[in-house]
């Protein structure tokens, strides 16, 4: 089976300038996604989709390919991940390359490892599914959330106020790290969540959205804890 890893790393980050190549525990954060993809040995091609020369240089230095730059249309603030992936697949088709499987990996996903990618893809194959998405459980039951009405707090779902946490249905959210999907399914549906997508459950300590500097600091703390738990596998880097 042929497969491609597409790491989406544009240069226009606003909240954390140069976010995709900012140093994270000793190396550019983009490097972690590239290394995980290459070390997994799951992919015939590991490429970075970018509009930025400096990001491209970092990607190449860590072993990824950058066969072309993004178009202006897929580089602005309104382009979706699906737009970027479709463009990448179309560009590869122009040079006669197609892939049965695609894995979109975000550039700010230092918790992704080769072993996790391998385990996820094994689960996907065993299930015979078309797509897989890593998810994490909400740490606090959403059923007990508040809304504000007339400047006052009220329960959104008052029927759950007295329910025990363990009796409430668990809710999950996208971990924002990577997505496996059959290329043909993606091209037909233009979604990373086609019907029948299976979950890959992650621990809260291995998940962190990185949208602000505070998020970044928390992610480094979590990464350091992960490294320690793994027996210092990443000791060449330090936070």
QUILIN-V720520 format. One line per field, one symbol per residue. phi: phi as a letter, one per 20 degrees, with the letter a starting at -180 (. if undefined). psi: psi as a letter, one per 20 degrees, with the letter a starting at -180 (. if undefined). A space follows every 50 residues. Layout:
phi=???
psi=???
This chain:
phi=.ebcdddebeeefefcglgfcffclobgggffffffffffledfbccdeb ddffffffgffeoedcfaeffffedefdfegfffffffffffffdmdccf cccedffdcfefcgffffffffffffemeebbcfccfffcfgfdfecdcl mcecffcgfdfdffgfeeffdccgfmcabebfgfffffdlbecfgnfdec fdfgfdcafcdcffgffffffffffffffenmgdffdce
psi=pqqppooonrikpghnpkgijqpolirphhhggggggghhkiphpoqpor jpggggggghhjirqmirqqrhhjiaiiprhhgggggghhhhhhjkpqqh qqoppqimmiiprghggggghgggghikriqppprqpphpohijqqrppl kqpqpgnhijhjqqgiiqppqqqpilgrppqpgggghhilqimrpjpqqo pqqhikpopnirhggggghhgggggggghjkkhkiiqq.
